Amino acid sequence: MSGQHTPLSSTFSLAPVNPPRVSVEVTINSDYPGINTFLVEFFTGAKMFAKILRKDDRITTAVIQGHPDHFTRTLHHLKDLLYRNYDAAIVWGEVVDVAEENKYDSITIEDTAPTLKRDPSSGEFLERKLDEISFGGSAATENFNKILQKALADAAMAIGVTKGVIQPIPKEHISFKYKDQRYSLEVSSIRSLEALIQAVSEKVQIPQPIKLLYTIEDNDTIIVTDVKDLREGRLYYALTVNEELPKKQTGNFSVEMERFFDKLKMEEGKSDEQVKKVRDVFYEQDIEFKQLMATGDLAMTDAKLEKYGITQGGLRTAILSVIKSNV
């Protein structure tokens, strides 16, 4: 062995999908292991096609293709899973139509690390079904099969919910916030709204009773009225009997941008009013995570932020500091 890894690749065949088809390119930044395996599991269950390239220990790129009817909603589900399970920063390209000659019929992985087993006769990877891929001993293969079955179920659930076929059910945990504090709550044994509110009250431990949970979707406030409506990965907010629902937020931002605003508040110590100012400016200027993370001549600068309307120098410095921490 020379110490340098020869790029490895493996292709997983799927049944052909009829037109039409759309495509998007995504860059995933995460130092967590197992990205390749997870993506194969997810795309297989979601009946999507992809070319995946693990460039180094942090960066994975993928060109993803799928049917337009559920493409966007399924990718939102993927984004949430990557954020929660792999602490990933994600940059999305534009969704485009795919010409007939450019359609994929498989999921292809290329990796610079020798994580998959070579064919002993040729030293190359063959095109095989998922259950024929060997990841090294029987224990590893058995573990992969368990992970695969769970991922397929998760992907099928996402598609079923999108089409209105499957009713969402409570997952093991949900996340909710009261004021600036975030909590994780185990909900798999909770069967009524009253029990949910009681569990939230016990978790928060404040004098005022909790009266409801709500979430924000598509810039609308949605009150939880049935525990079957809880979704793992969605952030909920607790409200006491003395408080009112928030006014409609400005702009519906991506998960990455919401994470950016959280860092601006929690890590840089900026107030709710200052964060709202940044939200308003970014919404007005149509600035999303991809634009924040741009480099070179397109990079965000102090001068640009001031031009956009961020007049406080300290607030501009805090924004640039959070941007730098994500690069």
C-alpha positions, 0 to 999 in steps of 0.5 A, a space after each residue: 500500500 502506498 498510503 494514497 487511496 485509489 478512488 473507489 466507486 460502487 453502483 446500486 441499480 434501481 428500476 427505471 423511472 418514467 419521465 418527467 424528472 428533475 435534478 439538483 446538486 447539493 454540497 454537504 459539509 460534515 465530519 461525521 462518518 457514514 454519509 455515503 451509506 445514509 444517502 444510499 439508504 435514503 435515495 433507495 427508499 425514496 426511489 431517487 437516483 444520484 451520483 454521490 462523491 465523498 471528496 474528503 473527510 468533510 465534503 460530500 457532493 451529490 447530483 440527485 434526480 427524482 420525480 417532480 411531484 414529491 422531489 422538493 418535500 422529500 429533499 426537505 426531509 433529507 435536509 432535516 435528517 442530515 442536520 439532526 443526525 450529521 450536524 451538516 451544513 448544506 448548500 443547494 443548487 437550483 432544481 432543473 429539468 433533466 433531459 432524457 439522455 441525462 437521466 440516471 438509472 442507478 445510485 453511484 458512489 465514488 469515494 477516496 477512502 477504501 470503505 467498500 470491499 473490492 471484487 476479489 477477481 478484478 479489484 474493481 466494484 461491480 454493479 450489484 443490488 444493495 443486499 449483495 454489497 459486503 461491508 466487511 464481516 458478517 457483523 458489519 453486514 448485519 448492522 448495515 442491513 438493520 440501518 438500511 431497513 430503518 432508513 427505507 421505512 423513514 423514507 417511505 414514511 416521508 413519501 407517504 405523509 407527502 401524498 397524504 397516504 400515511 398519517 404522521 405519528 409521534 416519534 421517540 423525541 421532539 424538540 421544543 423551546 421555551 424562551 431561549 431554552 431548548 428541550 428534548 422530550 420523549 413522546 413515544 408513550 404519550 397518547 393525549 394532548 393533555 398528557 403532552 402539555 403536562 410533560 412539557 410543563 414538568 420539563 420546563 418547571 415554571 410557575 405559569 402553566 403551559 397552555 399549548 405547543 405550536 410550530 411555524 411552517 410556511 410562515 404560519 403558526 400551527 397549534 398542536 391539537 393532536 399528538 399524532 401531528 407531532 413530527 420528529 425534527 420539527 422545532 416546537 414552542 411552548 406558550 404559557 397561559 399568560 402569553 400570546 402567540 407570536 405575530 407572523 414572522 418575516 420570511 420563511 427561511 431554510 433550516 440552515 438559515 434558522 440555525 444561523 439566526 440561532 447562532 447569532 443569538 446564542 453565540 454572539 449574544 444578540 437580542 431578539 430585536 437585533 436578530 429580527 432586524 437581520 431576518 428582515 434585511 435578509 428577507 428583503 434582499 432575498 439572502 439565503 444560506 448559499 449567498 451567505 456562504 459565497 466566496 471570492 467577489 460574491 462573499 458577504 462583507 461589512 460594506 455590503 451588510 451596511 449597504 443592505 441596512 445593517 447600521 450597527 457595526 457590532 451587529 455586522 461583526 457578529 454576522 460575519 463571525 457566524 459566517 466565518 464559523 460556518 466556512 
